[in-house]
Amino acid sequence: RIRHAGIALAGFSLIFVGLGMMQGGMAGLEGMVTPESFPPDTWGGRLLLVGIGILITLVTQSSSAGVAMAITAVSVGAISFPQAAAMVIGFDVGTTVTALLATIGGSVSARRTGFSHVIYNLMTGVGAYFLLTIYPWAVDKLLPGAIQSDPELALVGFHTLFNSLGVIAVLPAAHAFARLIIRAIFRLTRSASRSA
């Protein structure tokens, strides 16, 4: 037990070692990679950044790695807060691809779970996209200068906020959401069996 606990602790510690190394590497790119290197903070630019976030998650197969990269990049000024926030939305949406891949050849329950994960993350992603304008304004009203002084903390707050709001929005309608997913998977399964 002690050995397994030690391995778990070492693995957890490596996350912070990796973050430190990533931050050091990003700091070395200071001046070479700037917010101007990425799409601008416009509605179209934000959509492009969401797409970049999705692509990064597809490549790394880990939204957590993407979020860690965004936190590190925003902390050293390689990207601006709005750019990092848009990419974080993309990381959350991109992680649904893993769930979809896991449903291939799986049971009906596995397909329902994977499909519900996709729908839920798309809904929270759309909501978060519209929060991109409101969140910085609200934080600046409550804590003036907080985003400029601690952009990485503001980014973590944004990520936590939109995921929490997604849960709060879906929980009251959980039974209706579950029925919708069951019907959708039933129809998809029935149409697939007919075409086969």
N, C-alpha and C positions, 0 to 999 in steps of 0.2 A: 504493500500500500504506500509506504514511504517513497519507494522508487517511482511509482506511477504519479504520485503527487509532485515529486521533484521534476519529472519529465513535463507534466502539465504546467508547472510554474516556469520552467525553462522556456517552453514554447510560448507562454504568455509574455515572458520577458523579451523574447526575440521580436515580438511585434514592436515594442518600444525601441529596440536596437535598430530595427529596420526603418522605423519612422525617423529616428535620429540620422541614420545614413542618408535617407531620402532628402531630409531637410538640408544636410550638408551638401549633397549633390546639387540640389536646386539653388542653394546659395551661390554655388560656383557658376551657375548660369545667369547670375544677376547681370542685367544689362543686355544679355543676348536674347533671353526670352522675357518679353514684357507683355502687359495687357494688349498692346497694339498688335501683337503677333496673333491674337485670337479674334474671332468675330466681335463686332462692336456690341454695346449694350442697347440694342434695338429689339423690337419684337421678332424680326427675322433672324437677327444675330443670336438671340436667345434660343430660338428653335434649332438653329444650327449647332449651338453648344449642347443642347439636349441630345441631339443626334450624335455628337462626338462622345458624350457620356455613355450613350447606348453602345456605340462601337467599342469603346474601351472596355466596357463590361463584357461584351461578347468575346473579346480577345483574352482578357484576364480571367474570365469566368468567376469574377468576384467583385460585387459592388462595394464591399468593405475596402478592398485594395484601392478602388477608384476614389472613394470618399477620403481615404488616407492621403492619396496623391493630391486631391483638391485642397485639403486642409494644409498640406505642406506647401503647395504652390502659392496659395493665398497668403500664407504666413511670411513668405519671403518676397512677396510682391510680384511674382511671375504672372499672376492673373489677378483681376479685380474681384471684389466680393460678388457683384452681380454675375460675372462670368462663372465663378466657382459654383454659385448657387444653381445656375442653369445646368451645369454639368452634373451636379449632385442629383437633380431630378432625372437626368438621363441614366445615371447609375442605378437609380431605383427602378426605373422602367426596364432597363436592360437586364436586370437580374431575373426577370420573368422568363427569359429564354431558357435558362437552366431548368426552371420548373416545367416548361413545355417539353423540353427534351426528356425529362424524367418520366413524362406520361406516355411516351411512345411505347406501345406494346404493353402498357400497364392495365390494371383493372379499371373498372368504371369509377371506383372511388378515387383512384389515383388521377384519372382524367378530370374528375370534378374538382379535386383539390388544386391541380395545376391550372385549370381554366379559371377558377375563382381567384387564384393568386394573380393571374394576368389581368383580369377585370379590375380587381381591387387596386393594383399598382397603377394601372392606366387612369383610374378615377382619381387617385391621390396625386398622380403626376399632373393631370390637367388642373386640379385645384392648386397645386404648388406653383404651377406656371403663372397663375393669376396672382399668387401671393408675392411673386418676385418684385412687384412694385410697391405693394402695401407693407411688406415686412421691413424693408430698410427705412421707410418713412416712419412706421410705428416705433421702431427701435431708436431712431434719431430723436423722436419726440420724448420717449421715456428716458433714454440714456444718451444725451447728446455726445457725439464723437466716439461712441462705443465701437461702431463698425470700423472706423479708421484706426483706432488704437488696438483693437483685438478682433481682426477680421476672422481668424480661425474659430474663435469662440462664438462669434455671430453666425458663422456657417454651421457649426454644430447645433446651435439653437434653431436655425432655420430647418435643418434636416429633422430634428426632433419634433418641431412644431408641426410640420406638414404631415409627418407620419402619425402623430398623436391626433391631429384633426381628422385624418382619414379613418382612424379607429373609432373616434367619437361619432363620426357621420354614419359609419356602417353598422355599428352595434345595435342601434334601435331598429334597424331594418334587417337584422341578421337572418331572421326566418324567411322573409320575402326574398332576400338575396340568395339564400340557399335553395329555395324553390325555383328561382329563375335559373340558377346553375344546373339543377337537376333536370329541368325541362330542356335546357339548351343542349346538354350532353346527351339526353335521351334522343332528341331530334337528330343530332349529329351522328350518333351511333346507328340509328334507324336508317338514315339516308346513306351512310357508308355501307351498311349491310345490303341495302337494295342495289347499290351500284356494283357491289361485288357479286 
